[in-house]
Amino acid sequence: MWKTMDFWLAVAVAVVVKVKTSKRLSAWQVATTIFVAVGAAYVGTDYAVQRTGVCEPVAAALVALTAEGVMRWVLMALDDPGIAIELWKGWRK
């Protein structure tokens, strides 16, 4: 149930770096992306370790970064649906 300190350190570093190096978000959006990233890392790390064979801290950081990126795109699309439409058009090509 509880994860190791290495796990939490990797997740924390990944989330802080991602939030600090991305464009400015509101406090609510930052809290949402952090919550999603930490939750996804907690739930999905074991699966990522099994599928990729990397150590737990690396898998946790990758899952956290991926989840934060997806949540950021969702929040941007909610603010400006035109972004979502352009993204969809790009994927369809």
FENGIWO-V645094 format. One record per backbone hydrogen bond with DSSP energy under -1.0 kcal/mol. NH is the residue of the N-H (numbers start at 0). CO is the residue of the C=O. E is the energy in kcal/mol with one decimal. If there is no record, write none. Layout:
NH,CO,E / NH,CO,E
This chain:
7,3,-1.9 / 8,4,-2.5 / 9,5,-2.4 / 10,6,-2.3 / 11,7,-2.6 / 12,8,-2.6 / 13,9,-2.3 / 14,10,-2.6 / 15,11,-2.6 / 16,12,-2.6 / 17,13,-2.2 / 18,14,-2.7 / 19,15,-2.6 / 20,16,-1.9 / 29,25,-2.5 / 30,26,-2.5 / 31,27,-2.2 / 32,28,-2.5 / 33,29,-2.4 / 34,30,-2.4 / 35,31,-2.5 / 36,32,-2.5 / 37,33,-2.6 / 38,34,-2.4 / 39,35,-2.8 / 40,36,-2.3 / 41,37,-2.5 / 42,38,-2.3 / 43,39,-3.5 / 44,40,-1.5 / 47,43,-2.2 / 48,44,-2.7 / 49,45,-2.2 / 50,46,-2.5 / 51,47,-2.5 / 52,48,-2.3 / 58,54,-2.3 / 59,55,-2.8 / 60,56,-2.2 / 61,57,-2.4 / 62,58,-2.6 / 63,59,-2.6 / 64,60,-2.7 / 65,61,-2.3 / 66,62,-2.7 / 67,63,-2.4 / 68,64,-2.1 / 69,65,-2.4 / 70,66,-2.4 / 71,67,-2.3 / 72,68,-2.0 / 73,69,-2.2 / 74,70,-2.6 / 75,71,-2.4 / 76,72,-2.5 / 77,73,-2.0 / 78,74,-1.8 / 79,75,-2.4 / 82,79,-2.0 / 84,80,-2.0 / 85,81,-2.4 / 86,82,-2.5 / 87,83,-2.5 / 88,84,-2.4 / 89,85,-2.1 / 90,86,-1.9 / 91,87,-1.7
